[in-house]
Amino acid sequence: MEKYYRFAGVEVSVCIPDEWMYPDDRQLAPFRIPRAEAPHIFHFDPVERLTAPSGMLEALIPGVRIYREGDGYVRYIGTVENGWENAYIRAEHGTKESHVQVKINKKLTHIGAKTVLNSMGAEHLVAQAGGFLFHCSYIDIGGKGILFTAPSGTGKSTQAELWAEHRDAEIINGDRAAVCANGSGIMAEGIPFCGSSSHCSSRTLPIAAIVYLSQAPKTVIRKLRGVEAFSKIWEGVSINTWIREDVEAVSNAVLRTAAEIPVYHLACTPDESAVIALEEALRRQESL
Protein backbone atom coordinates (compact mmCIF):
# COMPACT_ATOMS: atom_id res chain seq x y z
CA MET A 1 0.00 0.00 0.00
CA GLU A 2 1.20 3.51 -0.79
CA LYS A 3 0.32 6.93 0.68
CA TYR A 4 1.48 10.34 -0.55
CA TYR A 5 2.21 13.54 1.36
CA ARG A 6 3.42 17.07 0.62
CA PHE A 7 4.96 19.59 3.04
CA ALA A 8 7.52 22.41 2.81
CA GLY A 9 8.24 21.85 -0.87
CA VAL A 10 8.81 18.12 -0.32
CA GLU A 11 6.73 15.24 -1.69
CA VAL A 12 7.04 11.79 -0.14
CA SER A 13 5.61 8.38 -0.83
CA VAL A 14 5.19 5.94 2.06
CA CYS A 15 5.15 2.28 0.99
CA ILE A 16 4.21 -0.30 3.63
CA PRO A 17 2.84 -3.85 3.21
CA ASP A 18 -0.95 -3.66 3.42
CA GLU A 19 -1.21 -5.66 6.65
CA TRP A 20 1.26 -3.32 8.39
CA MET A 21 -0.04 0.05 7.11
CA TYR A 22 -0.99 2.56 9.80
CA PRO A 23 -4.45 4.18 9.91
CA ASP A 24 -4.70 7.85 8.98
CA ASP A 25 -3.06 9.97 11.65
CA ARG A 26 -3.93 13.48 12.89
CA GLN A 27 -0.40 14.72 12.12
CA LEU A 28 -0.08 13.22 8.65
CA ALA A 29 -3.69 13.45 7.45
CA PRO A 30 -3.64 17.24 6.71
CA PHE A 31 -0.66 16.73 4.39
CA ARG A 32 -1.97 13.78 2.40
CA ILE A 33 -2.34 14.19 -1.37
CA PRO A 34 -3.83 11.82 -3.96
CA ARG A 35 -0.68 11.49 -6.07
CA ALA A 36 2.87 12.83 -6.30
CA GLU A 37 4.88 13.47 -9.47
CA ALA A 38 8.42 12.71 -8.28
CA PRO A 39 8.30 11.92 -4.56
CA HIS A 40 11.04 10.73 -2.28
CA ILE A 41 9.99 7.11 -1.73
CA PHE A 42 10.21 5.40 1.65
CA HIS A 43 9.92 1.61 1.63
CA PHE A 44 9.12 0.19 5.08
CA ASP A 45 9.82 -3.45 5.92
CA PRO A 46 9.03 -5.20 9.22
CA VAL A 47 11.99 -7.39 10.26
CA GLU A 48 12.98 -9.46 13.25
CA ARG A 49 16.56 -8.13 13.25
CA LEU A 50 18.00 -4.93 11.82
CA THR A 51 20.82 -5.16 9.28
CA ALA A 52 24.18 -4.29 10.83
CA PRO A 53 25.97 -1.10 9.72
CA SER A 54 28.76 -1.52 7.18
CA GLY A 55 30.18 2.02 7.28
CA MET A 56 31.89 4.28 9.81
CA LEU A 57 30.10 5.90 12.74
CA GLU A 58 29.50 9.50 11.65
CA ALA A 59 27.53 11.10 14.49
CA LEU A 60 25.82 10.45 17.81
CA ILE A 61 22.76 12.37 18.92
CA PRO A 62 20.32 11.42 21.71
CA GLY A 63 18.59 8.21 20.69
CA VAL A 64 20.22 8.05 17.25
CA ARG A 65 23.44 6.67 15.75
CA ILE A 66 24.39 7.76 12.21
CA TYR A 67 26.71 5.75 9.98
CA ARG A 68 28.21 6.91 6.69
CA GLU A 69 27.61 4.36 3.91
CA GLY A 70 28.71 5.15 0.36
CA ASP A 71 27.25 8.45 -0.81
CA GLY A 72 24.52 8.35 1.83
CA TYR A 73 24.05 7.52 5.47
CA VAL A 74 22.09 5.18 7.73
CA ARG A 75 20.34 6.17 10.96
CA TYR A 76 19.65 3.72 13.78
CA ILE A 77 16.83 5.14 15.90
CA GLY A 78 15.67 4.10 19.34
CA THR A 79 17.43 3.02 22.52
CA VAL A 80 20.92 3.02 21.03
CA GLU A 81 23.15 4.23 23.87
CA ASN A 82 24.83 0.82 24.05
CA GLY A 83 25.03 0.28 20.31
CA TRP A 84 22.93 -0.03 17.17
CA GLU A 85 21.65 -3.49 18.17
CA ASN A 86 19.06 -1.98 20.54
CA ALA A 87 17.56 0.35 17.94
CA TYR A 88 14.08 -0.32 16.52
CA ILE A 89 14.47 1.57 13.21
CA ARG A 90 17.17 1.36 10.54
CA ALA A 91 16.65 4.10 7.94
CA GLU A 92 18.80 4.45 4.82
CA HIS A 93 19.12 7.87 3.19
CA GLY A 94 20.92 9.25 0.18
CA THR A 95 18.85 8.65 -2.94
CA LYS A 96 15.27 9.28 -4.05
CA GLU A 97 14.40 5.91 -2.52
CA SER A 98 14.98 5.14 1.15
CA HIS A 99 14.66 1.70 2.70
CA VAL A 100 13.55 1.52 6.30
CA GLN A 101 13.59 -1.55 8.52
CA VAL A 102 11.31 -1.63 11.57
CA LYS A 103 12.01 -4.23 14.24
CA ILE A 104 8.86 -6.18 15.03
CA ASN A 105 7.77 -7.43 18.44
CA LYS A 106 4.78 -9.21 19.92
CA LYS A 107 2.96 -5.93 20.60
CA LEU A 108 3.50 -4.43 17.14
CA THR A 109 0.30 -4.63 15.08
CA HIS A 110 1.21 -2.01 12.45
CA ILE A 111 3.99 0.37 11.47
CA GLY A 112 2.76 3.57 13.11
CA ALA A 113 2.69 7.10 11.75
CA LYS A 114 5.15 8.20 14.46
CA THR A 115 7.63 5.62 13.20
CA VAL A 116 7.16 6.91 9.65
CA LEU A 117 7.81 10.50 10.72
CA ASN A 118 10.87 9.55 12.76
CA SER A 119 12.29 7.71 9.76
CA MET A 120 12.01 10.47 7.17
CA GLY A 121 15.03 12.57 8.07
CA ALA A 122 12.88 15.60 7.27
CA GLU A 123 15.68 18.06 8.13
CA HIS A 124 17.60 16.83 5.11
CA LEU A 125 14.62 16.77 2.76
CA VAL A 126 13.58 20.32 3.64
CA ALA A 127 17.17 21.62 3.48
CA GLN A 128 17.55 20.23 -0.03
CA ALA A 129 14.28 21.93 -1.00
CA GLY A 130 15.65 25.33 0.06
CA GLY A 131 14.27 25.65 3.58
CA PHE A 132 14.83 24.65 7.18
CA LEU A 133 12.90 23.14 10.05
CA PHE A 134 12.36 25.61 12.87
CA HIS A 135 11.38 25.09 16.52
CA CYS A 136 8.63 27.62 17.03
CA SER A 137 4.95 28.22 17.60
CA TYR A 138 3.43 29.25 14.27
CA ILE A 139 0.27 31.38 14.15
CA ASP A 140 -1.88 32.87 11.40
CA ILE A 141 -2.94 36.45 12.06
CA GLY A 142 -4.88 37.98 9.20
CA GLY A 143 -3.23 35.82 6.54
CA LYS A 144 0.33 36.38 7.77
CA GLY A 145 2.49 34.16 9.92
CA ILE A 146 4.25 34.97 13.17
CA LEU A 147 6.85 32.50 14.45
CA PHE A 148 7.61 32.51 18.19
CA THR A 149 10.92 30.84 19.01
CA ALA A 150 12.76 30.35 22.30
CA PRO A 151 14.51 27.71 24.40
CA SER A 152 12.17 24.98 25.65
CA GLY A 153 9.98 26.07 28.53
CA THR A 154 10.26 29.79 27.84
CA GLY A 155 6.70 30.30 26.61
CA LYS A 156 6.34 29.80 22.84
CA SER A 157 2.98 28.08 23.26
CA THR A 158 1.82 30.66 25.80
CA GLN A 159 2.43 33.55 23.40
CA ALA A 160 0.63 31.73 20.59
CA GLU A 161 -2.33 31.09 22.88
CA LEU A 162 -2.39 34.76 23.98
CA TRP A 163 -2.69 35.82 20.33
CA ALA A 164 -5.45 33.26 19.81
CA GLU A 165 -7.30 34.53 22.90
CA HIS A 166 -6.89 38.29 22.41
CA ARG A 167 -6.57 38.68 18.60
CA ASP A 168 -8.41 35.61 17.22
CA ALA A 169 -5.21 34.25 15.68
CA GLU A 170 -5.17 30.61 14.57
CA ILE A 171 -2.41 28.36 15.84
CA ILE A 172 -1.05 26.38 12.87
CA ASN A 173 1.59 24.42 14.77
CA GLY A 174 2.51 24.71 18.43
CA ASP A 175 6.01 23.26 18.16
CA ARG A 176 7.57 23.51 14.68
CA ALA A 177 7.29 24.99 11.22
CA ALA A 178 9.32 25.05 8.06
CA VAL A 179 10.76 28.30 6.76
CA CYS A 180 11.16 28.16 2.99
CA ALA A 181 13.14 30.69 0.97
CA ASN A 182 12.12 30.56 -2.68
CA GLY A 183 11.08 32.78 -5.57
CA SER A 184 7.86 33.69 -3.75
CA GLY A 185 9.78 35.13 -0.82
CA ILE A 186 10.24 33.80 2.71
CA MET A 187 7.28 31.65 3.65
CA ALA A 188 6.21 29.75 6.76
CA GLU A 189 4.81 26.29 6.10
CA GLY A 190 3.00 23.84 8.32
CA ILE A 191 4.68 20.46 8.74
CA PRO A 192 3.53 17.10 10.17
CA PHE A 193 5.82 17.40 13.21
CA CYS A 194 4.32 19.03 16.29
CA GLY A 195 5.80 17.40 19.39
CA SER A 196 3.20 17.33 22.16
CA SER A 197 1.18 20.18 20.61
CA SER A 198 -2.41 19.53 19.59
CA HIS A 199 -2.05 21.94 16.64
CA CYS A 200 -0.79 20.56 13.34
CA SER A 201 -2.19 22.10 10.15
CA SER A 202 -1.02 22.49 6.58
CA ARG A 203 -0.82 26.17 5.70
CA THR A 204 1.67 28.37 3.82
CA LEU A 205 1.87 32.07 4.73
CA PRO A 206 4.19 35.04 4.25
CA ILE A 207 6.02 35.76 7.50
CA ALA A 208 5.25 39.00 9.33
CA ALA A 209 7.93 38.43 11.97
CA ILE A 210 10.14 35.97 13.80
CA VAL A 211 10.02 36.66 17.54
CA TYR A 212 12.65 35.40 19.97
CA LEU A 213 11.16 35.20 23.47
CA SER A 214 12.53 35.51 26.97
CA GLN A 215 10.82 35.87 30.31
CA ALA A 216 11.00 39.20 32.12
CA PRO A 217 9.20 41.14 34.87
CA LYS A 218 8.29 43.84 32.35
CA THR A 219 7.50 43.59 28.64
CA VAL A 220 10.15 45.12 26.36
CA ILE A 221 10.57 44.59 22.61
CA ARG A 222 13.64 45.25 20.50
CA LYS A 223 14.30 44.71 16.80
CA LEU A 224 17.34 42.58 15.97
CA ARG A 225 19.63 43.02 12.99
CA GLY A 226 22.60 41.38 11.34
CA VAL A 227 24.50 38.72 13.28
CA GLU A 228 22.17 38.98 16.27
CA ALA A 229 19.10 38.28 14.13
CA PHE A 230 20.89 35.39 12.40
CA SER A 231 22.00 33.82 15.71
CA LYS A 232 18.54 33.94 17.28
CA ILE A 233 17.04 32.22 14.24
CA TRP A 234 19.89 29.71 14.13
CA GLU A 235 19.19 28.67 17.74
CA GLY A 236 15.86 27.22 16.64
CA VAL A 237 17.03 25.46 13.49
CA SER A 238 17.01 21.65 13.17
CA ILE A 239 19.89 20.59 10.96
CA ASN A 240 21.98 17.53 10.15
CA THR A 241 25.37 18.99 10.98
CA TRP A 242 27.19 15.94 9.62
CA ILE A 243 25.95 16.70 6.08
CA ARG A 244 28.03 19.55 4.65
CA GLU A 245 25.58 20.34 1.87
CA ASP A 246 22.75 20.74 4.38
CA VAL A 247 24.77 23.09 6.57
CA GLU A 248 25.59 25.26 3.56
CA ALA A 249 22.02 25.29 2.24
CA VAL A 250 20.45 26.06 5.62
CA SER A 251 23.03 28.75 6.42
CA ASN A 252 22.14 30.52 3.19
CA ALA A 253 18.42 30.23 3.89
CA VAL A 254 18.83 31.62 7.43
CA LEU A 255 21.00 34.48 6.14
CA ARG A 256 18.31 35.42 3.64
CA THR A 257 15.58 35.11 6.26
CA ALA A 258 17.44 37.33 8.74
CA ALA A 259 17.95 39.94 6.02
CA GLU A 260 14.38 39.99 4.68
CA ILE A 261 12.13 39.21 7.67
CA PRO A 262 11.72 41.42 10.79
CA VAL A 263 13.27 39.66 13.79
CA TYR A 264 12.48 40.81 17.34
CA HIS A 265 13.55 39.99 20.87
CA LEU A 266 10.45 40.12 23.06
CA ALA A 267 11.26 40.02 26.78
CA CYS A 268 7.83 39.72 28.30
CA THR A 269 5.32 38.69 30.87
CA PRO A 270 2.73 36.01 29.97
CA ASP A 271 -0.18 38.38 29.43
CA GLU A 272 -1.76 40.69 26.87
CA SER A 273 0.99 43.29 27.29
CA ALA A 274 3.23 41.05 25.19
CA VAL A 275 0.62 40.95 22.43
CA ILE A 276 0.21 44.73 22.48
CA ALA A 277 3.97 45.38 22.37
CA LEU A 278 4.54 43.09 19.40
CA GLU A 279 1.42 44.32 17.58
CA GLU A 280 2.58 47.94 17.88
CA ALA A 281 6.07 47.04 16.64
CA LEU A 282 4.66 45.22 13.62
CA ARG A 283 2.35 48.09 12.76
CA ARG A 284 5.28 50.52 12.86
CA GLN A 285 7.11 48.09 10.56
CA GLU A 286 3.93 47.82 8.44
CA SER A 287 4.21 44.02 8.69
CA LEU A 288 0.59 43.63 9.80
Disulfide bonds with the S-S distance in Angstrom:
none
